[in-house]
Amino acid sequence: MDMTGAQWRKSSKSGNNGGNCVEVADNLPGIVLVRDTKDRDGGALAFEPAAWHSFVELAKAGSPTA
């Protein structure tokens, strides 16, 4: 997977205390990438934008996942 040009960002809810965080790159066409901030070279998960959007909306609502 070519991640060239990915612009990574952390949630504004993430602190700077070295906690468990993920970074998201949603600037590439047709794909959203997610990686662990503690292992940035360890690879990334790839999602279709619609699936990522659904996940984020459920997380915001506090809905349990099946």
PDB file of N, H, CA, C and O in Angstrom:
ATOM      1  N   MET A   1       0.844  -1.169   0.000  1.00  0.00           N
ATOM      2  CA  MET A   1       0.000   0.000   0.000  1.00  0.00           C
ATOM      3  C   MET A   1       0.892   1.235   0.000  1.00  0.00           C
ATOM      4  O   MET A   1       1.815   1.340   0.807  1.00  0.00           O
ATOM      5  N   ASP A   2       0.619   2.150  -0.890  1.00  0.00           N
ATOM      6  H   ASP A   2      -0.131   2.065  -1.545  1.00  0.00           H
ATOM      7  CA  ASP A   2       1.400   3.378  -0.992  1.00  0.00           C
ATOM      8  C   ASP A   2       0.804   4.431  -0.067  1.00  0.00           C
ATOM      9  O   ASP A   2      -0.297   4.927  -0.305  1.00  0.00           O
ATOM     10  N   MET A   3       1.543   4.770   0.994  1.00  0.00           N
ATOM     11  H   MET A   3       2.437   4.368   1.188  1.00  0.00           H
ATOM     12  CA  MET A   3       1.076   5.771   1.947  1.00  0.00           C
ATOM     13  C   MET A   3       1.761   7.112   1.724  1.00  0.00           C
ATOM     14  O   MET A   3       1.679   8.008   2.564  1.00  0.00           O
ATOM     15  N   THR A   4       2.442   7.245   0.578  1.00  0.00           N
ATOM     16  H   THR A   4       2.509   6.517  -0.104  1.00  0.00           H
ATOM     17  CA  THR A   4       3.091   8.500   0.245  1.00  0.00           C
ATOM     18  C   THR A   4       2.040   9.599   0.190  1.00  0.00           C
ATOM     19  O   THR A   4       1.003   9.453  -0.457  1.00  0.00           O
ATOM     20  N   GLY A   5       2.316  10.680   0.864  1.00  0.00           N
ATOM     21  H   GLY A   5       3.159  10.798   1.389  1.00  0.00           H
ATOM     22  CA  GLY A   5       1.377  11.804   0.861  1.00  0.00           C
ATOM     23  C   GLY A   5       0.353  11.756   1.976  1.00  0.00           C
ATOM     24  O   GLY A   5      -0.443  12.684   2.119  1.00  0.00           O
ATOM     25  N   ALA A   6       0.356  10.682   2.779  1.00  0.00           N
ATOM     26  H   ALA A   6       1.003   9.928   2.662  1.00  0.00           H
ATOM     27  CA  ALA A   6      -0.590  10.600   3.891  1.00  0.00           C
ATOM     28  C   ALA A   6      -0.278  11.695   4.898  1.00  0.00           C
ATOM     29  O   ALA A   6       0.872  11.869   5.300  1.00  0.00           O
ATOM     30  N   GLN A   7      -1.284  12.419   5.295  1.00  0.00           N
ATOM     31  H   GLN A   7      -2.219  12.278   4.968  1.00  0.00           H
ATOM     32  CA  GLN A   7      -1.147  13.478   6.296  1.00  0.00           C
ATOM     33  C   GLN A   7      -1.782  12.969   7.589  1.00  0.00           C
ATOM     34  O   GLN A   7      -3.005  12.932   7.723  1.00  0.00           O
ATOM     35  N   TRP A   8      -0.938  12.581   8.527  1.00  0.00           N
ATOM     36  H   TRP A   8       0.056  12.611   8.418  1.00  0.00           H
ATOM     37  CA  TRP A   8      -1.384  11.954   9.768  1.00  0.00           C
ATOM     38  C   TRP A   8      -1.776  13.001  10.801  1.00  0.00           C
ATOM     39  O   TRP A   8      -1.161  14.062  10.902  1.00  0.00           O
ATOM     40  N   ARG A   9      -2.828  12.672  11.574  1.00  0.00           N
ATOM     41  H   ARG A   9      -3.327  11.810  11.492  1.00  0.00           H
ATOM     42  CA  ARG A   9      -3.259  13.554  12.664  1.00  0.00           C
ATOM     43  C   ARG A   9      -3.801  12.705  13.809  1.00  0.00           C
ATOM     44  O   ARG A   9      -4.335  11.615  13.602  1.00  0.00           O
ATOM     45  N   LYS A  10      -3.650  13.234  15.024  1.00  0.00           N
ATOM     46  H   LYS A  10      -3.217  14.119  15.193  1.00  0.00           H
ATOM     47  CA  LYS A  10      -4.214  12.603  16.214  1.00  0.00           C
ATOM     48  C   LYS A  10      -5.522  13.299  16.553  1.00  0.00           C
ATOM     49  O   LYS A  10      -5.754  14.439  16.151  1.00  0.00           O
ATOM     50  N   SER A  11      -6.360  12.615  17.286  1.00  0.00           N
ATOM     51  H   SER A  11      -6.171  11.689  17.613  1.00  0.00           H
ATOM     52  CA  SER A  11      -7.597  13.209  17.763  1.00  0.00           C
ATOM     53  C   SER A  11      -7.296  14.411  18.647  1.00  0.00           C
ATOM     54  O   SER A  11      -6.309  14.424  19.382  1.00  0.00           O
ATOM     55  N   SER A  12      -8.140  15.398  18.571  1.00  0.00           N
ATOM     56  H   SER A  12      -8.943  15.388  17.974  1.00  0.00           H
ATOM     57  CA  SER A  12      -7.990  16.555  19.457  1.00  0.00           C
ATOM     58  C   SER A  12      -8.252  16.164  20.905  1.00  0.00           C
ATOM     59  O   SER A  12      -7.908  16.917  21.817  1.00  0.00           O
ATOM     60  N   LYS A  13      -8.852  15.010  21.131  1.00  0.00           N
ATOM     61  H   LYS A  13      -9.132  14.399  20.391  1.00  0.00           H
ATOM     62  CA  LYS A  13      -9.125  14.498  22.478  1.00  0.00           C
ATOM     63  C   LYS A  13      -7.909  13.785  23.069  1.00  0.00           C
ATOM     64  O   LYS A  13      -7.902  13.467  24.258  1.00  0.00           O
ATOM     65  N   SER A  14      -6.889  13.532  22.263  1.00  0.00           N
ATOM     66  H   SER A  14      -6.895  13.790  21.297  1.00  0.00           H
ATOM     67  CA  SER A  14      -5.690  12.846  22.737  1.00  0.00           C
ATOM     68  C   SER A  14      -4.828  13.814  23.532  1.00  0.00           C
ATOM     69  O   SER A  14      -4.659  14.973  23.151  1.00  0.00           O
ATOM     70  N   GLY A  15      -4.292  13.331  24.626  1.00  0.00           N
ATOM     71  H   GLY A  15      -4.429  12.389  24.935  1.00  0.00           H
ATOM     72  CA  GLY A  15      -3.382  14.147  25.418  1.00  0.00           C
ATOM     73  C   GLY A  15      -1.958  13.990  24.931  1.00  0.00           C
ATOM     74  O   GLY A  15      -1.690  13.217  24.011  1.00  0.00           O
ATOM     75  N   ASN A  16      -1.062  14.711  25.535  1.00  0.00           N
ATOM     76  H   ASN A  16      -1.280  15.339  26.282  1.00  0.00           H
ATOM     77  CA  ASN A  16       0.354  14.628  25.183  1.00  0.00           C
ATOM     78  C   ASN A  16       1.137  13.888  26.254  1.00  0.00           C
ATOM     79  O   ASN A  16       2.329  14.135  26.432  1.00  0.00           O
ATOM     80  N   ASN A  17       0.478  12.982  26.969  1.00  0.00           N
ATOM     81  H   ASN A  17      -0.491  12.782  26.824  1.00  0.00           H
ATOM     82  CA  ASN A  17       1.113  12.291  28.087  1.00  0.00           C
ATOM     83  C   ASN A  17       1.626  10.906  27.718  1.00  0.00           C
ATOM     84  O   ASN A  17       1.895  10.097  28.605  1.00  0.00           O
ATOM     85  N   GLY A  18       1.767  10.620  26.447  1.00  0.00           N
ATOM     86  H   GLY A  18       1.549  11.278  25.726  1.00  0.00           H
ATOM     87  CA  GLY A  18       2.288   9.326  26.024  1.00  0.00           C
ATOM     88  C   GLY A  18       1.271   8.208  26.102  1.00  0.00           C
ATOM     89  O   GLY A  18       1.647   7.036  26.145  1.00  0.00           O
ATOM     90  N   GLY A  19      -0.003   8.540  26.120  1.00  0.00           N
ATOM     91  H   GLY A  19      -0.308   9.491  26.085  1.00  0.00           H
ATOM     92  CA  GLY A  19      -1.058   7.546  26.225  1.00  0.00           C
ATOM     93  C   GLY A  19      -1.236   6.743  24.953  1.00  0.00           C
ATOM     94  O   GLY A  19      -0.511   6.928  23.976  1.00  0.00           O
ATOM     95  N   ASN A  20      -2.195   5.863  24.978  1.00  0.00           N
ATOM     96  H   ASN A  20      -2.785   5.713  25.771  1.00  0.00           H
ATOM     97  CA  ASN A  20      -2.501   5.032  23.817  1.00  0.00           C
ATOM     98  C   ASN A  20      -3.319   5.845  22.824  1.00  0.00           C
ATOM     99  O   ASN A  20      -4.471   6.185  23.092  1.00  0.00           O
ATOM    100  N   CYS A  21      -2.732   6.151  21.695  1.00  0.00           N
ATOM    101  H   CYS A  21      -1.796   5.875  21.477  1.00  0.00           H
ATOM    102  CA  CYS A  21      -3.390   6.972  20.686  1.00  0.00           C
ATOM    103  C   CYS A  21      -3.256   6.323  19.313  1.00  0.00           C
ATOM    104  O   CYS A  21      -2.383   5.489  19.074  1.00  0.00           O
ATOM    105  N   VAL A  22      -4.131   6.726  18.443  1.00  0.00           N
ATOM    106  H   VAL A  22      -4.841   7.404  18.638  1.00  0.00           H
ATOM    107  CA  VAL A  22      -4.011   6.346  17.045  1.00  0.00           C
ATOM    108  C   VAL A  22      -3.940   7.622  16.222  1.00  0.00           C
ATOM    109  O   VAL A  22      -4.391   8.685  16.648  1.00  0.00           O
ATOM    110  N   GLU A  23      -3.372   7.494  15.053  1.00  0.00           N
ATOM    111  H   GLU A  23      -3.006   6.630  14.707  1.00  0.00           H
ATOM    112  CA  GLU A  23      -3.336   8.584  14.088  1.00  0.00           C
ATOM    113  C   GLU A  23      -4.138   8.159  12.873  1.00  0.00           C
ATOM    114  O   GLU A  23      -4.182   6.982  12.517  1.00  0.00           O
ATOM    115  N   VAL A  24      -4.768   9.135  12.245  1.00  0.00           N
ATOM    116  H   VAL A  24      -4.732  10.092  12.534  1.00  0.00           H
ATOM    117  CA  VAL A  24      -5.601   8.887  11.081  1.00  0.00           C
ATOM    118  C   VAL A  24      -5.111   9.752   9.928  1.00  0.00           C
ATOM    119  O   VAL A  24      -4.761  10.917  10.114  1.00  0.00           O
ATOM    120  N   ALA A  25      -5.091   9.172   8.750  1.00  0.00           N
ATOM    121  H   ALA A  25      -5.375   8.225   8.599  1.00  0.00           H
ATOM    122  CA  ALA A  25      -4.821   9.925   7.523  1.00  0.00           C
ATOM    123  C   ALA A  25      -6.033   9.726   6.619  1.00  0.00           C
ATOM    124  O   ALA A  25      -6.281   8.628   6.120  1.00  0.00           O
ATOM    125  N   ASP A  26      -6.778  10.802   6.419  1.00  0.00           N
ATOM    126  H   ASP A  26      -6.576  11.694   6.824  1.00  0.00           H
ATOM    127  CA  ASP A  26      -7.982  10.692   5.590  1.00  0.00           C
ATOM    128  C   ASP A  26      -7.926  11.624   4.379  1.00  0.00           C
ATOM    129  O   ASP A  26      -8.955  12.015   3.827  1.00  0.00           O
ATOM    130  N   ASN A  27      -6.715  11.965   3.984  1.00  0.00           N
ATOM    131  H   ASN A  27      -5.879  11.647   4.432  1.00  0.00           H
ATOM    132  CA  ASN A  27      -6.556  12.871   2.850  1.00  0.00           C
ATOM    133  C   ASN A  27      -6.307  12.154   1.522  1.00  0.00           C
ATOM    134  O   ASN A  27      -6.259  12.804   0.478  1.00  0.00           O
ATOM    135  N   LEU A  28      -6.149  10.840   1.541  1.00  0.00           N
ATOM    136  H   LEU A  28      -6.188  10.312   2.389  1.00  0.00           H
ATOM    137  CA  LEU A  28      -5.900  10.099   0.300  1.00  0.00           C
ATOM    138  C   LEU A  28      -7.227   9.677  -0.324  1.00  0.00           C
ATOM    139  O   LEU A  28      -8.165   9.349   0.402  1.00  0.00           O
ATOM    140  N   PRO A  29      -7.324   9.678  -1.633  1.00  0.00           N
ATOM    141  CA  PRO A  29      -8.597   9.339  -2.281  1.00  0.00           C
ATOM    142  C   PRO A  29      -8.989   7.877  -2.067  1.00  0.00           C
ATOM    143  O   PRO A  29      -8.200   6.967  -2.322  1.00  0.00           O
ATOM    144  N   GLY A  30     -10.214   7.668  -1.597  1.00  0.00           N
ATOM    145  H   GLY A  30     -10.855   8.407  -1.390  1.00  0.00           H
ATOM    146  CA  GLY A  30     -10.785   6.332  -1.504  1.00  0.00           C
ATOM    147  C   GLY A  30     -10.297   5.470  -0.364  1.00  0.00           C
ATOM    148  O   GLY A  30     -10.599   4.277  -0.335  1.00  0.00           O
ATOM    149  N   ILE A  31      -9.539   6.034   0.597  1.00  0.00           N
ATOM    150  H   ILE A  31      -9.293   7.003   0.574  1.00  0.00           H
ATOM    151  CA  ILE A  31      -8.994   5.212   1.667  1.00  0.00           C
ATOM    152  C   ILE A  31      -8.760   6.070   2.918  1.00  0.00           C
ATOM    153  O   ILE A  31      -8.402   7.244   2.825  1.00  0.00           O
ATOM    154  N   VAL A  32      -8.970   5.460   4.082  1.00  0.00           N
ATOM    155  H   VAL A  32      -9.262   4.506   4.158  1.00  0.00           H
ATOM    156  CA  VAL A  32      -8.631   6.086   5.360  1.00  0.00           C
ATOM    157  C   VAL A  32      -7.648   5.147   6.045  1.00  0.00           C
ATOM    158  O   VAL A  32      -7.916   3.954   6.186  1.00  0.00           O
ATOM    159  N   LEU A  33      -6.516   5.684   6.466  1.00  0.00           N
ATOM    160  H   LEU A  33      -6.298   6.653   6.351  1.00  0.00           H
ATOM    161  CA  LEU A  33      -5.476   4.891   7.115  1.00  0.00           C
ATOM    162  C   LEU A  33      -5.451   5.195   8.609  1.00  0.00           C
ATOM    163  O   LEU A  33      -5.657   6.336   9.023  1.00  0.00           O
ATOM    164  N   VAL A  34      -5.199   4.169   9.410  1.00  0.00           N
ATOM    165  H   VAL A  34      -5.032   3.242   9.073  1.00  0.00           H
ATOM    166  CA  VAL A  34      -5.124   4.316  10.861  1.00  0.00           C
ATOM    167  C   VAL A  34      -3.881   3.576  11.340  1.00  0.00           C
ATOM    168  O   VAL A  34      -3.628   2.444  10.925  1.00  0.00           O
ATOM    169  N   ARG A  35      -3.097   4.226  12.225  1.00  0.00           N
ATOM    170  H   ARG A  35      -3.303   5.144  12.561  1.00  0.00           H
ATOM    171  CA  ARG A  35      -1.899   3.583  12.755  1.00  0.00           C
ATOM    172  C   ARG A  35      -1.736   3.922  14.236  1.00  0.00           C
ATOM    173  O   ARG A  35      -2.339   4.866  14.747  1.00  0.00           O
ATOM    174  N   ASP A  36      -0.914   3.136  14.901  1.00  0.00           N
ATOM    175  H   ASP A  36      -0.425   2.370  14.486  1.00  0.00           H
ATOM    176  CA  ASP A  36      -0.600   3.310  16.316  1.00  0.00           C
ATOM    177  C   ASP A  36       0.507   4.344  16.461  1.00  0.00           C
ATOM    178  O   ASP A  36       1.533   4.250  15.788  1.00  0.00           O
ATOM    179  N   THR A  37       0.311   5.331  17.332  1.00  0.00           N
ATOM    180  H   THR A  37      -0.523   5.407  17.878  1.00  0.00           H
ATOM    181  CA  THR A  37       1.345   6.358  17.507  1.00  0.00           C
ATOM    182  C   THR A  37       2.620   5.800  18.135  1.00  0.00           C
ATOM    183  O   THR A  37       3.697   6.371  17.963  1.00  0.00           O
ATOM    184  N   LYS A  38       2.506   4.695  18.857  1.00  0.00           N
ATOM    185  H   LYS A  38       1.631   4.231  18.997  1.00  0.00           H
ATOM    186  CA  LYS A  38       3.691   4.114  19.496  1.00  0.00           C
ATOM    187  C   LYS A  38       4.492   3.235  18.544  1.00  0.00           C
ATOM    188  O   LYS A  38       5.626   2.865  18.851  1.00  0.00           O
ATOM    189  N   ASP A  39       3.915   2.898  17.392  1.00  0.00           N
ATOM    190  H   ASP A  39       2.995   3.200  17.143  1.00  0.00           H
ATOM    191  CA  ASP A  39       4.595   2.038  16.420  1.00  0.00           C
ATOM    192  C   ASP A  39       4.284   2.538  15.013  1.00  0.00           C
ATOM    193  O   ASP A  39       3.648   1.840  14.223  1.00  0.00           O
ATOM    194  N   ARG A  40       4.726   3.723  14.716  1.00  0.00           N
ATOM    195  H   ARG A  40       5.242   4.290  15.358  1.00  0.00           H
ATOM    196  CA  ARG A  40       4.392   4.357  13.434  1.00  0.00           C
ATOM    197  C   ARG A  40       4.937   3.602  12.229  1.00  0.00           C
ATOM    198  O   ARG A  40       4.401   3.726  11.128  1.00  0.00           O
ATOM    199  N   ASP A  41       5.991   2.826  12.424  1.00  0.00           N
ATOM    200  H   ASP A  41       6.427   2.725  13.319  1.00  0.00           H
ATOM    201  CA  ASP A  41       6.557   2.053  11.321  1.00  0.00           C
ATOM    202  C   ASP A  41       5.969   0.655  11.251  1.00  0.00           C
ATOM    203  O   ASP A  41       6.373  -0.141  10.403  1.00  0.00           O
ATOM    204  N   GLY A  42       5.029   0.344  12.121  1.00  0.00           N
ATOM    205  H   GLY A  42       4.701   0.990  12.810  1.00  0.00           H
ATOM    206  CA  GLY A  42       4.458  -0.993  12.199  1.00  0.00           C
ATOM    207  C   GLY A  42       3.338  -1.259  11.217  1.00  0.00           C
ATOM    208  O   GLY A  42       2.711  -2.317  11.282  1.00  0.00           O
ATOM    209  N   GLY A  43       3.067  -0.345  10.317  1.00  0.00           N
ATOM    210  H   GLY A  43       3.576   0.514  10.264  1.00  0.00           H
ATOM    211  CA  GLY A  43       2.009  -0.542   9.346  1.00  0.00           C
ATOM    212  C   GLY A  43       0.758   0.223   9.724  1.00  0.00           C
ATOM    213  O   GLY A  43       0.715   0.905  10.748  1.00  0.00           O
ATOM    214  N   ALA A  44      -0.247   0.106   8.895  1.00  0.00           N
ATOM    215  H   ALA A  44      -0.213  -0.448   8.063  1.00  0.00           H
ATOM    216  CA  ALA A  44      -1.495   0.833   9.103  1.00  0.00           C
ATOM    217  C   ALA A  44      -2.668  -0.034   8.672  1.00  0.00           C
ATOM    218  O   ALA A  44      -2.536  -0.902   7.809  1.00  0.00           O
ATOM    219  N   LEU A  45      -3.795   0.211   9.277  1.00  0.00           N
ATOM    220  H   LEU A  45      -3.903   0.916   9.978  1.00  0.00           H
ATOM    221  CA  LEU A  45      -5.039  -0.413   8.840  1.00  0.00           C
ATOM    222  C   LEU A  45      -5.668   0.489   7.797  1.00  0.00           C
ATOM    223  O   LEU A  45      -5.570   1.713   7.892  1.00  0.00           O
ATOM    224  N   ALA A  46      -6.310  -0.100   6.805  1.00  0.00           N
ATOM    225  H   ALA A  46      -6.390  -1.094   6.728  1.00  0.00           H
ATOM    226  CA  ALA A  46      -6.944   0.667   5.737  1.00  0.00           C
ATOM    227  C   ALA A  46      -8.446   0.405   5.741  1.00  0.00           C
ATOM    228  O   ALA A  46      -8.891  -0.739   5.835  1.00  0.00           O
ATOM    229  N   PHE A  47      -9.209   1.474   5.639  1.00  0.00           N
ATOM    230  H   PHE A  47      -8.847   2.403   5.562  1.00  0.00           H
ATOM    231  CA  PHE A  47     -10.670   1.390   5.633  1.00  0.00           C
ATOM    232  C   PHE A  47     -11.229   2.160   4.461  1.00  0.00           C
ATOM    233  O   PHE A  47     -10.636   3.135   4.000  1.00  0.00           O
ATOM    234  N   GLU A  48     -12.386   1.712   3.977  1.00  0.00           N
ATOM    235  H   GLU A  48     -12.868   0.919   4.351  1.00  0.00           H
ATOM    236  CA  GLU A  48     -13.118   2.521   3.016  1.00  0.00           C
ATOM    237  C   GLU A  48     -13.680   3.715   3.775  1.00  0.00           C
ATOM    238  O   GLU A  48     -14.073   3.572   4.933  1.00  0.00           O
ATOM    239  N   PRO A  49     -13.728   4.884   3.155  1.00  0.00           N
ATOM    240  CA  PRO A  49     -14.208   6.069   3.859  1.00  0.00           C
ATOM    241  C   PRO A  49     -15.583   5.905   4.509  1.00  0.00           C
ATOM    242  O   PRO A  49     -15.793   6.403   5.615  1.00  0.00           O
ATOM    243  N   ALA A  50     -16.515   5.226   3.858  1.00  0.00           N
ATOM    244  H   ALA A  50     -16.344   4.822   2.960  1.00  0.00           H
ATOM    245  CA  ALA A  50     -17.856   5.049   4.428  1.00  0.00           C
ATOM    246  C   ALA A  50     -17.801   4.207   5.700  1.00  0.00           C
ATOM    247  O   ALA A  50     -18.513   4.494   6.662  1.00  0.00           O
ATOM    248  N   ALA A  51     -16.966   3.174   5.714  1.00  0.00           N
ATOM    249  H   ALA A  51     -16.388   2.941   4.932  1.00  0.00           H
ATOM    250  CA  ALA A  51     -16.834   2.328   6.901  1.00  0.00           C
ATOM    251  C   ALA A  51     -16.207   3.116   8.046  1.00  0.00           C
ATOM    252  O   ALA A  51     -16.641   2.992   9.191  1.00  0.00           O
ATOM    253  N   TRP A  52     -15.192   3.923   7.750  1.00  0.00           N
ATOM    254  H   TRP A  52     -14.838   4.023   6.820  1.00  0.00           H
ATOM    255  CA  TRP A  52     -14.559   4.742   8.788  1.00  0.00           C
ATOM    256  C   TRP A  52     -15.552   5.758   9.351  1.00  0.00           C
ATOM    257  O   TRP A  52     -15.620   5.958  10.563  1.00  0.00           O
ATOM    258  N   HIS A  53     -16.311   6.390   8.480  1.00  0.00           N
ATOM    259  H   HIS A  53     -16.256   6.228   7.495  1.00  0.00           H
ATOM    260  CA  HIS A  53     -17.308   7.369   8.913  1.00  0.00           C
ATOM    261  C   HIS A  53     -18.338   6.710   9.846  1.00  0.00           C
ATOM    262  O   HIS A  53     -18.707   7.283  10.871  1.00  0.00           O
ATOM    263  N   SER A  54     -18.788   5.523   9.488  1.00  0.00           N
ATOM    264  H   SER A  54     -18.488   5.058   8.656  1.00  0.00           H
ATOM    265  CA  SER A  54     -19.747   4.802  10.339  1.00  0.00           C
ATOM    266  C   SER A  54     -19.148   4.497  11.705  1.00  0.00           C
ATOM    267  O   SER A  54     -19.813   4.669  12.727  1.00  0.00           O
ATOM    268  N   PHE A  55     -17.900   4.047  11.731  1.00  0.00           N
ATOM    269  H   PHE A  55     -17.360   3.907  10.901  1.00  0.00           H
ATOM    270  CA  PHE A  55     -17.224   3.768  12.993  1.00  0.00           C
ATOM    271  C   PHE A  55     -17.147   5.013  13.864  1.00  0.00           C
ATOM    272  O   PHE A  55     -17.458   4.960  15.054  1.00  0.00           O
ATOM    273  N   VAL A  56     -16.735   6.133  13.278  1.00  0.00           N
ATOM    274  H   VAL A  56     -16.483   6.176  12.312  1.00  0.00           H
ATOM    275  CA  VAL A  56     -16.598   7.371  14.037  1.00  0.00           C
ATOM    276  C   VAL A  56     -17.940   7.827  14.590  1.00  0.00           C
ATOM    277  O   VAL A  56     -18.018   8.258  15.741  1.00  0.00           O
ATOM    278  N   GLU A  57     -18.982   7.741  13.802  1.00  0.00           N
ATOM    279  H   GLU A  57     -18.919   7.391  12.867  1.00  0.00           H
ATOM    280  CA  GLU A  57     -20.307   8.151  14.264  1.00  0.00           C
ATOM    281  C   GLU A  57     -20.791   7.279  15.413  1.00  0.00           C
ATOM    282  O   GLU A  57     -21.369   7.784  16.376  1.00  0.00           O
ATOM    283  N   LEU A  58     -20.557   5.967  15.320  1.00  0.00           N
ATOM    284  H   LEU A  58     -20.087   5.557  14.538  1.00  0.00           H
ATOM    285  CA  LEU A  58     -20.941   5.069  16.421  1.00  0.00           C
ATOM    286  C   LEU A  58     -20.115   5.360  17.681  1.00  0.00           C
ATOM    287  O   LEU A  58     -20.639   5.314  18.794  1.00  0.00           O
ATOM    288  N   ALA A  59     -18.843   5.653  17.504  1.00  0.00           N
ATOM    289  H   ALA A  59     -18.417   5.690  16.600  1.00  0.00           H
ATOM    290  CA  ALA A  59     -17.989   5.962  18.652  1.00  0.00           C
ATOM    291  C   ALA A  59     -18.449   7.257  19.332  1.00  0.00           C
ATOM    292  O   ALA A  59     -18.479   7.336  20.560  1.00  0.00           O
ATOM    293  N   LYS A  60     -18.801   8.256  18.545  1.00  0.00           N
ATOM    294  H   LYS A  60     -18.777   8.192  17.548  1.00  0.00           H
ATOM    295  CA  LYS A  60     -19.287   9.516  19.107  1.00  0.00           C
ATOM    296  C   LYS A  60     -20.585   9.319  19.886  1.00  0.00           C
ATOM    297  O   LYS A  60     -20.806   9.951  20.918  1.00  0.00           O
ATOM    298  N   ALA A  61     -21.441   8.430  19.374  1.00  0.00           N
ATOM    299  H   ALA A  61     -21.261   7.917  18.535  1.00  0.00           H
ATOM    300  CA  ALA A  61     -22.739   8.183  20.001  1.00  0.00           C
ATOM    301  C   ALA A  61     -22.603   7.269  21.227  1.00  0.00           C
ATOM    302  O   ALA A  61     -23.531   7.150  22.026  1.00  0.00           O
ATOM    303  N   GLY A  62     -21.451   6.634  21.365  1.00  0.00           N
ATOM    304  H   GLY A  62     -20.696   6.730  20.715  1.00  0.00           H
ATOM    305  CA  GLY A  62     -21.262   5.721  22.486  1.00  0.00           C
ATOM    306  C   GLY A  62     -21.992   4.407  22.307  1.00  0.00           C
ATOM    307  O   GLY A  62     -22.261   3.708  23.284  1.00  0.00           O
ATOM    308  N   SER A  63     -22.316   4.062  21.070  1.00  0.00           N
ATOM    309  H   SER A  63     -22.097   4.630  20.277  1.00  0.00           H
ATOM    310  CA  SER A  63     -23.038   2.832  20.791  1.00  0.00           C
ATOM    311  C   SER A  63     -22.123   1.625  20.907  1.00  0.00           C
ATOM    312  O   SER A  63     -20.978   1.680  20.460  1.00  0.00           O
ATOM    313  N   PRO A  64     -22.603   0.536  21.497  1.00  0.00           N
ATOM    314  CA  PRO A  64     -21.804  -0.687  21.525  1.00  0.00           C
ATOM    315  C   PRO A  64     -21.731  -1.303  20.133  1.00  0.00           C
ATOM    316  O   PRO A  64     -22.637  -1.138  19.317  1.00  0.00           O
ATOM    317  N   THR A  65     -20.662  -2.000  19.883  1.00  0.00           N
ATOM    318  H   THR A  65     -19.926  -2.135  20.546  1.00  0.00           H
ATOM    319  CA  THR A  65     -20.520  -2.675  18.600  1.00  0.00           C
ATOM    320  C   THR A  65     -20.884  -4.149  18.769  1.00  0.00           C
ATOM    321  O   THR A  65     -20.780  -4.708  19.861  1.00  0.00           O
ATOM    322  N   ALA A  66     -21.301  -4.749  17.697  1.00  0.00           N
ATOM    323  H   ALA A  66     -21.385  -4.295  16.810  1.00  0.00           H
ATOM    324  CA  ALA A  66     -21.685  -6.170  17.746  1.00  0.00           C
ATOM    325  C   ALA A  66     -20.487  -7.056  17.555  1.00  0.00           C
ATOM    326  O   ALA A  66     -20.617  -8.280  17.566  1.00  0.00           O
TER     327      ALA A  66
END
